[in-house]
Amino acid sequence: MTVDEIAHEAVRRMNKRITNEIFLIIQNERDLMKEYLRAVEASGLDVVNQTIGKRVKSAYGLANIDDREDNPSCTLIQSHQKFD
């Protein structure tokens, strides 16, 4: 594997985890979780999670990939979600 291929693979693996990590922050921070639940009540789970996912994608310059985190540790998301 070339150095470029190593870097590409490492970035690909991290991209799979970033959204999960962001949702873990929300889940584990009481104030954010409270606001998250209010937003879900007002707008619905899909809208809230898709909006957060899009923001993460924009903030980190991520592209959609088909191989998502298979087993997210965050209970707020499911591995089959797609953020366009």
PDB file of N, CA, C and O in Angstrom, chain B, residues numbered from 101:
ATOM      1  N   MET B 101       0.842  -1.180   0.000  1.00  0.00           N
ATOM      2  CA  MET B 101       0.000   0.000   0.000  1.00  0.00           C
ATOM      3  C   MET B 101       0.889   1.246   0.000  1.00  0.00           C
ATOM      4  O   MET B 101       1.867   1.320   0.744  1.00  0.00           O
ATOM      5  N   THR B 102       0.549   2.196  -0.819  1.00  0.00           N
ATOM      6  CA  THR B 102       1.318   3.444  -0.848  1.00  0.00           C
ATOM      7  C   THR B 102       0.909   4.328   0.327  1.00  0.00           C
ATOM      8  O   THR B 102      -0.113   4.086   0.971  1.00  0.00           O
ATOM      9  N   VAL B 103       1.703   5.341   0.598  1.00  0.00           N
ATOM     10  CA  VAL B 103       1.385   6.288   1.662  1.00  0.00           C
ATOM     11  C   VAL B 103       0.043   6.965   1.381  1.00  0.00           C
ATOM     12  O   VAL B 103      -0.757   7.164   2.295  1.00  0.00           O
ATOM     13  N   ASP B 104      -0.199   7.315   0.131  1.00  0.00           N
ATOM     14  CA  ASP B 104      -1.468   7.935  -0.251  1.00  0.00           C
ATOM     15  C   ASP B 104      -2.638   6.989   0.006  1.00  0.00           C
ATOM     16  O   ASP B 104      -3.687   7.418   0.485  1.00  0.00           O
ATOM     17  N   GLU B 105      -2.464   5.721  -0.305  1.00  0.00           N
ATOM     18  CA  GLU B 105      -3.526   4.725  -0.069  1.00  0.00           C
ATOM     19  C   GLU B 105      -3.777   4.525   1.423  1.00  0.00           C
ATOM     20  O   GLU B 105      -4.922   4.356   1.843  1.00  0.00           O
ATOM     21  N   ILE B 106      -2.725   4.543   2.216  1.00  0.00           N
ATOM     22  CA  ILE B 106      -2.873   4.432   3.665  1.00  0.00           C
ATOM     23  C   ILE B 106      -3.680   5.611   4.202  1.00  0.00           C
ATOM     24  O   ILE B 106      -4.611   5.435   4.987  1.00  0.00           O
ATOM     25  N   ALA B 107      -3.313   6.798   3.773  1.00  0.00           N
ATOM     26  CA  ALA B 107      -4.022   8.000   4.218  1.00  0.00           C
ATOM     27  C   ALA B 107      -5.479   7.967   3.768  1.00  0.00           C
ATOM     28  O   ALA B 107      -6.376   8.284   4.549  1.00  0.00           O
ATOM     29  N   HIS B 108      -5.720   7.586   2.521  1.00  0.00           N
ATOM     30  CA  HIS B 108      -7.080   7.508   1.997  1.00  0.00           C
ATOM     31  C   HIS B 108      -7.924   6.527   2.815  1.00  0.00           C
ATOM     32  O   HIS B 108      -9.071   6.821   3.152  1.00  0.00           O
ATOM     33  N   GLU B 109      -7.362   5.379   3.128  1.00  0.00           N
ATOM     34  CA  GLU B 109      -8.087   4.367   3.892  1.00  0.00           C
ATOM     35  C   GLU B 109      -8.367   4.838   5.314  1.00  0.00           C
ATOM     36  O   GLU B 109      -9.455   4.604   5.839  1.00  0.00           O
ATOM     37  N   ALA B 110      -7.411   5.491   5.935  1.00  0.00           N
ATOM     38  CA  ALA B 110      -7.617   6.009   7.293  1.00  0.00           C
ATOM     39  C   ALA B 110      -8.721   7.059   7.308  1.00  0.00           C
ATOM     40  O   ALA B 110      -9.570   7.056   8.199  1.00  0.00           O
ATOM     41  N   VAL B 111      -8.714   7.958   6.325  1.00  0.00           N
ATOM     42  CA  VAL B 111      -9.757   8.984   6.234  1.00  0.00           C
ATOM     43  C   VAL B 111     -11.110   8.333   5.988  1.00  0.00           C
ATOM     44  O   VAL B 111     -12.104   8.733   6.594  1.00  0.00           O
ATOM     45  N   ARG B 112     -11.165   7.350   5.122  1.00  0.00           N
ATOM     46  CA  ARG B 112     -12.424   6.649   4.837  1.00  0.00           C
ATOM     47  C   ARG B 112     -12.991   6.028   6.112  1.00  0.00           C
ATOM     48  O   ARG B 112     -14.191   6.120   6.372  1.00  0.00           O
ATOM     49  N   ARG B 113     -12.137   5.406   6.893  1.00  0.00           N
ATOM     50  CA  ARG B 113     -12.587   4.781   8.141  1.00  0.00           C
ATOM     51  C   ARG B 113     -13.086   5.824   9.137  1.00  0.00           C
ATOM     52  O   ARG B 113     -14.087   5.605   9.820  1.00  0.00           O
ATOM     53  N   MET B 114     -12.398   6.947   9.219  1.00  0.00           N
ATOM     54  CA  MET B 114     -12.821   8.001  10.146  1.00  0.00           C
ATOM     55  C   MET B 114     -14.137   8.612   9.709  1.00  0.00           C
ATOM     56  O   MET B 114     -14.988   8.902  10.550  1.00  0.00           O
ATOM     57  N   ASN B 115     -14.324   8.813   8.417  1.00  0.00           N
ATOM     58  CA  ASN B 115     -15.568   9.377   7.913  1.00  0.00           C
ATOM     59  C   ASN B 115     -16.769   8.550   8.362  1.00  0.00           C
ATOM     60  O   ASN B 115     -17.839   9.098   8.625  1.00  0.00           O
ATOM     61  N   LYS B 116     -16.593   7.240   8.449  1.00  0.00           N
ATOM     62  CA  LYS B 116     -17.675   6.369   8.882  1.00  0.00           C
ATOM     63  C   LYS B 116     -18.070   6.633  10.326  1.00  0.00           C
ATOM     64  O   LYS B 116     -19.208   6.370  10.715  1.00  0.00           O
ATOM     65  N   ARG B 117     -17.157   7.143  11.114  1.00  0.00           N
ATOM     66  CA  ARG B 117     -17.379   7.300  12.561  1.00  0.00           C
ATOM     67  C   ARG B 117     -17.795   8.703  12.995  1.00  0.00           C
ATOM     68  O   ARG B 117     -18.335   8.880  14.087  1.00  0.00           O
ATOM     69  N   ILE B 118     -17.551   9.690  12.156  1.00  0.00           N
ATOM     70  CA  ILE B 118     -17.756  11.076  12.588  1.00  0.00           C
ATOM     71  C   ILE B 118     -19.193  11.350  13.008  1.00  0.00           C
ATOM     72  O   ILE B 118     -19.409  11.926  14.074  1.00  0.00           O
ATOM     73  N   THR B 119     -20.170  10.964  12.223  1.00  0.00           N
ATOM     74  CA  THR B 119     -21.566  11.241  12.570  1.00  0.00           C
ATOM     75  C   THR B 119     -21.928  10.561  13.874  1.00  0.00           C
ATOM     76  O   THR B 119     -22.593  11.157  14.721  1.00  0.00           O
ATOM     77  N   ASN B 120     -21.501   9.327  14.046  1.00  0.00           N
ATOM     78  CA  ASN B 120     -21.755   8.628  15.300  1.00  0.00           C
ATOM     79  C   ASN B 120     -21.174   9.413  16.479  1.00  0.00           C
ATOM     80  O   ASN B 120     -21.830   9.555  17.511  1.00  0.00           O
ATOM     81  N   GLU B 121     -19.972   9.914  16.334  1.00  0.00           N
ATOM     82  CA  GLU B 121     -19.329  10.664  17.416  1.00  0.00           C
ATOM     83  C   GLU B 121     -20.093  11.941  17.757  1.00  0.00           C
ATOM     84  O   GLU B 121     -20.238  12.289  18.928  1.00  0.00           O
ATOM     85  N   ILE B 122     -20.579  12.633  16.736  1.00  0.00           N
ATOM     86  CA  ILE B 122     -21.355  13.857  16.968  1.00  0.00           C
ATOM     87  C   ILE B 122     -22.630  13.537  17.729  1.00  0.00           C
ATOM     88  O   ILE B 122     -22.988  14.238  18.675  1.00  0.00           O
ATOM     89  N   PHE B 123     -23.321  12.466  17.312  1.00  0.00           N
ATOM     90  CA  PHE B 123     -24.537  12.071  18.014  1.00  0.00           C
ATOM     91  C   PHE B 123     -24.239  11.604  19.436  1.00  0.00           C
ATOM     92  O   PHE B 123     -25.070  11.795  20.324  1.00  0.00           O
ATOM     93  N   LEU B 124     -23.089  11.004  19.674  1.00  0.00           N
ATOM     94  CA  LEU B 124     -22.698  10.628  21.038  1.00  0.00           C
ATOM     95  C   LEU B 124     -22.521  11.863  21.917  1.00  0.00           C
ATOM     96  O   LEU B 124     -22.875  11.846  23.096  1.00  0.00           O
ATOM     97  N   ILE B 125     -21.977  12.928  21.346  1.00  0.00           N
ATOM     98  CA  ILE B 125     -21.845  14.174  22.099  1.00  0.00           C
ATOM     99  C   ILE B 125     -23.225  14.661  22.524  1.00  0.00           C
ATOM    100  O   ILE B 125     -23.433  15.026  23.681  1.00  0.00           O
ATOM    101  N   ILE B 126     -24.158  14.664  21.591  1.00  0.00           N
ATOM    102  CA  ILE B 126     -25.528  15.087  21.912  1.00  0.00           C
ATOM    103  C   ILE B 126     -26.112  14.170  22.985  1.00  0.00           C
ATOM    104  O   ILE B 126     -26.685  14.645  23.965  1.00  0.00           O
ATOM    105  N   GLN B 127     -25.970  12.885  22.804  1.00  0.00           N
ATOM    106  CA  GLN B 127     -26.537  11.905  23.734  1.00  0.00           C
ATOM    107  C   GLN B 127     -25.957  12.042  25.140  1.00  0.00           C
ATOM    108  O   GLN B 127     -26.678  11.871  26.123  1.00  0.00           O
ATOM    109  N   ASN B 128     -24.684  12.345  25.244  1.00  0.00           N
ATOM    110  CA  ASN B 128     -24.004  12.362  26.533  1.00  0.00           C
ATOM    111  C   ASN B 128     -23.978  13.718  27.227  1.00  0.00           C
ATOM    112  O   ASN B 128     -23.606  13.806  28.398  1.00  0.00           O
ATOM    113  N   GLU B 129     -24.364  14.763  26.525  1.00  0.00           N
ATOM    114  CA  GLU B 129     -24.398  16.105  27.128  1.00  0.00           C
ATOM    115  C   GLU B 129     -25.849  16.439  27.461  1.00  0.00           C
ATOM    116  O   GLU B 129     -26.674  16.605  26.563  1.00  0.00           O
ATOM    117  N   ARG B 130     -26.147  16.533  28.715  1.00  0.00           N
ATOM    118  CA  ARG B 130     -27.531  16.700  29.176  1.00  0.00           C
ATOM    119  C   ARG B 130     -28.254  17.858  28.500  1.00  0.00           C
ATOM    120  O   ARG B 130     -29.400  17.711  28.075  1.00  0.00           O
ATOM    121  N   ASP B 131     -27.596  19.004  28.398  1.00  0.00           N
ATOM    122  CA  ASP B 131     -28.257  20.168  27.799  1.00  0.00           C
ATOM    123  C   ASP B 131     -28.549  19.950  26.317  1.00  0.00           C
ATOM    124  O   ASP B 131     -29.617  20.324  25.834  1.00  0.00           O
ATOM    125  N   LEU B 132     -27.611  19.352  25.599  1.00  0.00           N
ATOM    126  CA  LEU B 132     -27.837  19.072  24.178  1.00  0.00           C
ATOM    127  C   LEU B 132     -28.920  18.011  23.991  1.00  0.00           C
ATOM    128  O   LEU B 132     -29.742  18.117  23.081  1.00  0.00           O
ATOM    129  N   MET B 133     -28.923  16.999  24.841  1.00  0.00           N
ATOM    130  CA  MET B 133     -29.933  15.948  24.737  1.00  0.00           C
ATOM    131  C   MET B 133     -31.329  16.505  24.991  1.00  0.00           C
ATOM    132  O   MET B 133     -32.288  16.120  24.323  1.00  0.00           O
ATOM    133  N   LYS B 134     -31.438  17.398  25.943  1.00  0.00           N
ATOM    134  CA  LYS B 134     -32.728  18.036  26.240  1.00  0.00           C
ATOM    135  C   LYS B 134     -33.231  18.812  25.024  1.00  0.00           C
ATOM    136  O   LYS B 134     -34.404  18.710  24.664  1.00  0.00           O
ATOM    137  N   GLU B 135     -32.357  19.579  24.398  1.00  0.00           N
ATOM    138  CA  GLU B 135     -32.743  20.348  23.215  1.00  0.00           C
ATOM    139  C   GLU B 135     -33.028  19.427  22.023  1.00  0.00           C
ATOM    140  O   GLU B 135     -33.932  19.689  21.229  1.00  0.00           O
ATOM    141  N   TYR B 136     -32.256  18.358  21.908  1.00  0.00           N
ATOM    142  CA  TYR B 136     -32.474  17.364  20.853  1.00  0.00           C
ATOM    143  C   TYR B 136     -33.881  16.781  20.980  1.00  0.00           C
ATOM    144  O   TYR B 136     -34.611  16.700  19.992  1.00  0.00           O
ATOM    145  N   LEU B 137     -34.258  16.381  22.176  1.00  0.00           N
ATOM    146  CA  LEU B 137     -35.587  15.799  22.389  1.00  0.00           C
ATOM    147  C   LEU B 137     -36.693  16.802  22.089  1.00  0.00           C
ATOM    148  O   LEU B 137     -37.733  16.437  21.541  1.00  0.00           O
ATOM    149  N   ARG B 138     -36.474  18.054  22.443  1.00  0.00           N
ATOM    150  CA  ARG B 138     -37.452  19.099  22.093  1.00  0.00           C
ATOM    151  C   ARG B 138     -37.577  19.245  20.578  1.00  0.00           C
ATOM    152  O   ARG B 138     -38.681  19.377  20.049  1.00  0.00           O
ATOM    153  N   ALA B 139     -36.456  19.219  19.896  1.00  0.00           N
ATOM    154  CA  ALA B 139     -36.470  19.341  18.440  1.00  0.00           C
ATOM    155  C   ALA B 139     -37.169  18.142  17.803  1.00  0.00           C
ATOM    156  O   ALA B 139     -37.925  18.305  16.845  1.00  0.00           O
ATOM    157  N   VAL B 140     -36.926  16.947  18.324  1.00  0.00           N
ATOM    158  CA  VAL B 140     -37.583  15.749  17.807  1.00  0.00           C
ATOM    159  C   VAL B 140     -39.090  15.849  18.011  1.00  0.00           C
ATOM    160  O   VAL B 140     -39.868  15.486  17.129  1.00  0.00           O
ATOM    161  N   GLU B 141     -39.491  16.338  19.166  1.00  0.00           N
ATOM    162  CA  GLU B 141     -40.915  16.499  19.436  1.00  0.00           C
ATOM    163  C   GLU B 141     -41.554  17.491  18.469  1.00  0.00           C
ATOM    164  O   GLU B 141     -42.676  17.283  18.005  1.00  0.00           O
ATOM    165  N   ALA B 142     -40.843  18.553  18.175  1.00  0.00           N
ATOM    166  CA  ALA B 142     -41.384  19.600  17.302  1.00  0.00           C
ATOM    167  C   ALA B 142     -41.328  19.233  15.816  1.00  0.00           C
ATOM    168  O   ALA B 142     -42.255  19.536  15.064  1.00  0.00           O
ATOM    169  N   SER B 143     -40.245  18.584  15.398  1.00  0.00           N
ATOM    170  CA  SER B 143     -40.019  18.376  13.965  1.00  0.00           C
ATOM    171  C   SER B 143     -39.998  16.923  13.519  1.00  0.00           C
ATOM    172  O   SER B 143     -40.104  16.648  12.324  1.00  0.00           O
ATOM    173  N   GLY B 144     -39.865  16.004  14.436  1.00  0.00           N
ATOM    174  CA  GLY B 144     -39.785  14.583  14.101  1.00  0.00           C
ATOM    175  C   GLY B 144     -38.354  14.093  14.051  1.00  0.00           C
ATOM    176  O   GLY B 144     -37.427  14.840  13.739  1.00  0.00           O
ATOM    177  N   LEU B 145     -38.200  12.822  14.364  1.00  0.00           N
ATOM    178  CA  LEU B 145     -36.872  12.217  14.443  1.00  0.00           C
ATOM    179  C   LEU B 145     -36.107  12.282  13.129  1.00  0.00           C
ATOM    180  O   LEU B 145     -34.936  12.663  13.112  1.00  0.00           O
ATOM    181  N   ASP B 146     -36.752  11.916  12.036  1.00  0.00           N
ATOM    182  CA  ASP B 146     -36.055  11.896  10.742  1.00  0.00           C
ATOM    183  C   ASP B 146     -35.539  13.272  10.354  1.00  0.00           C
ATOM    184  O   ASP B 146     -34.399  13.412   9.910  1.00  0.00           O
ATOM    185  N   VAL B 147     -36.373  14.281  10.520  1.00  0.00           N
ATOM    186  CA  VAL B 147     -35.969  15.648  10.156  1.00  0.00           C
ATOM    187  C   VAL B 147     -34.789  16.098  11.001  1.00  0.00           C
ATOM    188  O   VAL B 147     -33.819  16.649  10.480  1.00  0.00           O
ATOM    189  N   VAL B 148     -34.869  15.865  12.298  1.00  0.00           N
ATOM    190  CA  VAL B 148     -33.792  16.302  13.203  1.00  0.00           C
ATOM    191  C   VAL B 148     -32.490  15.579  12.872  1.00  0.00           C
ATOM    192  O   VAL B 148     -31.447  16.215  12.724  1.00  0.00           O
ATOM    193  N   ASN B 149     -32.547  14.251  12.754  1.00  0.00           N
ATOM    194  CA  ASN B 149     -31.317  13.504  12.485  1.00  0.00           C
ATOM    195  C   ASN B 149     -30.735  13.820  11.116  1.00  0.00           C
ATOM    196  O   ASN B 149     -29.516  13.904  10.971  1.00  0.00           O
ATOM    197  N   GLN B 150     -31.585  13.997  10.113  1.00  0.00           N
ATOM    198  CA  GLN B 150     -31.081  14.354   8.787  1.00  0.00           C
ATOM    199  C   GLN B 150     -30.449  15.742   8.806  1.00  0.00           C
ATOM    200  O   GLN B 150     -29.419  15.965   8.169  1.00  0.00           O
ATOM    201  N   THR B 151     -31.056  16.666   9.527  1.00  0.00           N
ATOM    202  CA  THR B 151     -30.504  18.017   9.616  1.00  0.00           C
ATOM    203  C   THR B 151     -29.138  17.999  10.301  1.00  0.00           C
ATOM    204  O   THR B 151     -28.199  18.649   9.842  1.00  0.00           O
ATOM    205  N   ILE B 152     -29.032  17.258  11.395  1.00  0.00           N
ATOM    206  CA  ILE B 152     -27.745  17.138  12.077  1.00  0.00           C
ATOM    207  C   ILE B 152     -26.725  16.465  11.160  1.00  0.00           C
ATOM    208  O   ILE B 152     -25.579  16.907  11.074  1.00  0.00           O
ATOM    209  N   GLY B 153     -27.136  15.405  10.480  1.00  0.00           N
ATOM    210  CA  GLY B 153     -26.237  14.713   9.565  1.00  0.00           C
ATOM    211  C   GLY B 153     -25.726  15.606   8.457  1.00  0.00           C
ATOM    212  O   GLY B 153     -24.547  15.555   8.107  1.00  0.00           O
ATOM    213  N   LYS B 154     -26.602  16.423   7.903  1.00  0.00           N
ATOM    214  CA  LYS B 154     -26.193  17.358   6.842  1.00  0.00           C
ATOM    215  C   LYS B 154     -25.206  18.383   7.382  1.00  0.00           C
ATOM    216  O   LYS B 154     -24.251  18.753   6.700  1.00  0.00           O
ATOM    217  N   ARG B 155     -25.442  18.841   8.610  1.00  0.00           N
ATOM    218  CA  ARG B 155     -24.538  19.826   9.216  1.00  0.00           C
ATOM    219  C   ARG B 155     -23.151  19.226   9.448  1.00  0.00           C
ATOM    220  O   ARG B 155     -22.136  19.884   9.220  1.00  0.00           O
ATOM    221  N   VAL B 156     -23.117  17.988   9.896  1.00  0.00           N
ATOM    222  CA  VAL B 156     -21.841  17.287  10.095  1.00  0.00           C
ATOM    223  C   VAL B 156     -21.115  17.153   8.766  1.00  0.00           C
ATOM    224  O   VAL B 156     -19.919  17.429   8.666  1.00  0.00           O
ATOM    225  N   LYS B 157     -21.847  16.730   7.757  1.00  0.00           N
ATOM    226  CA  LYS B 157     -21.266  16.572   6.418  1.00  0.00           C
ATOM    227  C   LYS B 157     -20.663  17.893   5.935  1.00  0.00           C
ATOM    228  O   LYS B 157     -19.550  17.920   5.411  1.00  0.00           O
ATOM    229  N   SER B 158     -21.401  18.974   6.114  1.00  0.00           N
ATOM    230  CA  SER B 158     -20.934  20.288   5.685  1.00  0.00           C
ATOM    231  C   SER B 158     -19.726  20.749   6.504  1.00  0.00           C
ATOM    232  O   SER B 158     -18.747  21.248   5.948  1.00  0.00           O
ATOM    233  N   ALA B 159     -19.799  20.582   7.807  1.00  0.00           N
ATOM    234  CA  ALA B 159     -18.731  21.061   8.695  1.00  0.00           C
ATOM    235  C   ALA B 159     -17.398  20.359   8.428  1.00  0.00           C
ATOM    236  O   ALA B 159     -16.332  20.965   8.542  1.00  0.00           O
ATOM    237  N   TYR B 160     -17.473  19.086   8.075  1.00  0.00           N
ATOM    238  CA  TYR B 160     -16.248  18.305   7.883  1.00  0.00           C
ATOM    239  C   TYR B 160     -15.933  18.023   6.418  1.00  0.00           C
ATOM    240  O   TYR B 160     -14.968  17.322   6.113  1.00  0.00           O
ATOM    241  N   GLY B 161     -16.740  18.564   5.513  1.00  0.00           N
ATOM    242  CA  GLY B 161     -16.497  18.358   4.095  1.00  0.00           C
ATOM    243  C   GLY B 161     -16.584  16.899   3.688  1.00  0.00           C
ATOM    244  O   GLY B 161     -15.798  16.433   2.863  1.00  0.00           O
ATOM    245  N   LEU B 162     -17.536  16.175   4.263  1.00  0.00           N
ATOM    246  CA  LEU B 162     -17.667  14.744   3.993  1.00  0.00           C
ATOM    247  C   LEU B 162     -18.504  14.487   2.754  1.00  0.00           C
ATOM    248  O   LEU B 162     -19.364  15.288   2.389  1.00  0.00           O
ATOM    249  N   ALA B 163     -18.242  13.373   2.124  1.00  0.00           N
ATOM    250  CA  ALA B 163     -19.051  12.913   1.004  1.00  0.00           C
ATOM    251  C   ALA B 163     -19.847  11.703   1.468  1.00  0.00           C
ATOM    252  O   ALA B 163     -19.413  10.971   2.357  1.00  0.00           O
ATOM    253  N   ASN B 164     -21.013  11.494   0.864  1.00  0.00           N
ATOM    254  CA  ASN B 164     -21.781  10.299   1.183  1.00  0.00           C
ATOM    255  C   ASN B 164     -21.001   9.069   0.763  1.00  0.00           C
ATOM    256  O   ASN B 164     -20.413   9.030  -0.318  1.00  0.00           O
ATOM    257  N   ILE B 165     -20.999   8.064   1.627  1.00  0.00           N
ATOM    258  CA  ILE B 165     -20.360   6.800   1.305  1.00  0.00           C
ATOM    259  C   ILE B 165     -21.343   5.683   1.627  1.00  0.00           C
ATOM    260  O   ILE B 165     -22.197   5.817   2.504  1.00  0.00           O
ATOM    261  N   ASP B 166     -21.208   4.586   0.906  1.00  0.00           N
ATOM    262  CA  ASP B 166     -22.117   3.467   1.107  1.00  0.00           C
ATOM    263  C   ASP B 166     -21.750   2.600   2.299  1.00  0.00           C
ATOM    264  O   ASP B 166     -22.617   1.925   2.855  1.00  0.00           O
ATOM    265  N   ASP B 167     -20.501   2.603   2.700  1.00  0.00           N
ATOM    266  CA  ASP B 167     -20.098   1.761   3.825  1.00  0.00           C
ATOM    267  C   ASP B 167     -20.088   2.572   5.114  1.00  0.00           C
ATOM    268  O   ASP B 167     -19.056   3.092   5.537  1.00  0.00           O
ATOM    269  N   ARG B 168     -21.251   2.662   5.718  1.00  0.00           N
ATOM    270  CA  ARG B 168     -21.406   3.401   6.964  1.00  0.00           C
ATOM    271  C   ARG B 168     -20.984   2.549   8.147  1.00  0.00           C
ATOM    272  O   ARG B 168     -20.762   1.344   8.023  1.00  0.00           O
ATOM    273  N   GLU B 169     -20.881   3.196   9.285  1.00  0.00           N
ATOM    274  CA  GLU B 169     -20.587   2.494  10.534  1.00  0.00           C
ATOM    275  C   GLU B 169     -21.642   1.417  10.731  1.00  0.00           C
ATOM    276  O   GLU B 169     -22.831   1.720  10.830  1.00  0.00           O
ATOM    277  N   ASP B 170     -21.216   0.170  10.788  1.00  0.00           N
ATOM    278  CA  ASP B 170     -22.144  -0.946  10.879  1.00  0.00           C
ATOM    279  C   ASP B 170     -22.829  -1.041  12.229  1.00  0.00           C
ATOM    280  O   ASP B 170     -23.971  -1.492  12.317  1.00  0.00           O
ATOM    281  N   ASN B 171     -22.163  -0.634  13.250  1.00  0.00           N
ATOM    282  CA  ASN B 171     -22.667  -0.780  14.594  1.00  0.00           C
ATOM    283  C   ASN B 171     -22.473   0.513  15.373  1.00  0.00           C
ATOM    284  O   ASN B 171     -21.607   0.575  16.246  1.00  0.00           O
ATOM    285  N   PRO B 172     -23.256   1.545  15.080  1.00  0.00           N
ATOM    286  CA  PRO B 172     -23.033   2.801  15.794  1.00  0.00           C
ATOM    287  C   PRO B 172     -23.270   2.621  17.288  1.00  0.00           C
ATOM    288  O   PRO B 172     -24.205   1.927  17.689  1.00  0.00           O
ATOM    289  N   SER B 173     -22.448   3.229  18.098  1.00  0.00           N
ATOM    290  CA  SER B 173     -22.592   3.112  19.547  1.00  0.00           C
ATOM    291  C   SER B 173     -23.624   4.086  20.096  1.00  0.00           C
ATOM    292  O   SER B 173     -24.060   3.952  21.240  1.00  0.00           O
ATOM    293  N   CYS B 174     -24.006   5.043  19.307  1.00  0.00           N
ATOM    294  CA  CYS B 174     -24.999   6.018  19.732  1.00  0.00           C
ATOM    295  C   CYS B 174     -26.402   5.464  19.504  1.00  0.00           C
ATOM    296  O   CYS B 174     -26.699   4.922  18.439  1.00  0.00           O
ATOM    297  N   THR B 175     -27.256   5.605  20.507  1.00  0.00           N
ATOM    298  CA  THR B 175     -28.621   5.101  20.381  1.00  0.00           C
ATOM    299  C   THR B 175     -29.542   6.066  19.643  1.00  0.00           C
ATOM    300  O   THR B 175     -30.689   5.720  19.360  1.00  0.00           O
ATOM    301  N   LEU B 176     -29.070   7.261  19.329  1.00  0.00           N
ATOM    302  CA  LEU B 176     -29.907   8.254  18.650  1.00  0.00           C
ATOM    303  C   LEU B 176     -29.986   8.021  17.152  1.00  0.00           C
ATOM    304  O   LEU B 176     -30.885   8.539  16.489  1.00  0.00           O
ATOM    305  N   ILE B 177     -29.059   7.251  16.615  1.00  0.00           N
ATOM    306  CA  ILE B 177     -29.043   7.012  15.168  1.00  0.00           C
ATOM    307  C   ILE B 177     -29.100   5.529  14.882  1.00  0.00           C
ATOM    308  O   ILE B 177     -28.851   4.692  15.750  1.00  0.00           O
ATOM    309  N   GLN B 178     -29.435   5.228  13.645  1.00  0.00           N
ATOM    310  CA  GLN B 178     -29.421   3.852  13.182  1.00  0.00           C
ATOM    311  C   GLN B 178     -28.459   3.783  12.009  1.00  0.00           C
ATOM    312  O   GLN B 178     -28.302   4.757  11.273  1.00  0.00           O
ATOM    313  N   SER B 179     -27.824   2.656  11.836  1.00  0.00           N
ATOM    314  CA  SER B 179     -26.768   2.542  10.826  1.00  0.00           C
ATOM    315  C   SER B 179     -27.289   2.672   9.397  1.00  0.00           C
ATOM    316  O   SER B 179     -26.495   2.891   8.483  1.00  0.00           O
ATOM    317  N   HIS B 180     -28.582   2.546   9.178  1.00  0.00           N
ATOM    318  CA  HIS B 180     -29.100   2.617   7.813  1.00  0.00           C
ATOM    319  C   HIS B 180     -29.437   4.039   7.369  1.00  0.00           C
ATOM    320  O   HIS B 180     -29.872   4.241   6.235  1.00  0.00           O
ATOM    321  N   GLN B 181     -29.244   5.022   8.244  1.00  0.00           N
ATOM    322  CA  GLN B 181     -29.571   6.389   7.859  1.00  0.00           C
ATOM    323  C   GLN B 181     -28.651   6.898   6.767  1.00  0.00           C
ATOM    324  O   GLN B 181     -27.470   6.555   6.712  1.00  0.00           O
ATOM    325  N   LYS B 182     -29.208   7.711   5.914  1.00  0.00           N
ATOM    326  CA  LYS B 182     -28.421   8.350   4.849  1.00  0.00           C
ATOM    327  C   LYS B 182     -28.641   9.848   4.950  1.00  0.00           C
ATOM    328  O   LYS B 182     -29.782  10.303   5.023  1.00  0.00           O
ATOM    329  N   PHE B 183     -27.583  10.606   4.955  1.00  0.00           N
ATOM    330  CA  PHE B 183     -27.655  12.055   5.036  1.00  0.00           C
ATOM    331  C   PHE B 183     -27.208  12.625   3.703  1.00  0.00           C
ATOM    332  O   PHE B 183     -26.024  12.594   3.368  1.00  0.00           O
ATOM    333  N   ASP B 184     -28.176  13.152   2.935  1.00  0.00           N
ATOM    334  CA  ASP B 184     -27.880  13.681   1.592  1.00  0.00           C
ATOM    335  C   ASP B 184     -27.261  15.050   1.652  1.00  0.00           C
ATOM    336  O   ASP B 184     -26.952  15.633   0.613  1.00  0.00           O
TER     337      ASP B 184
END
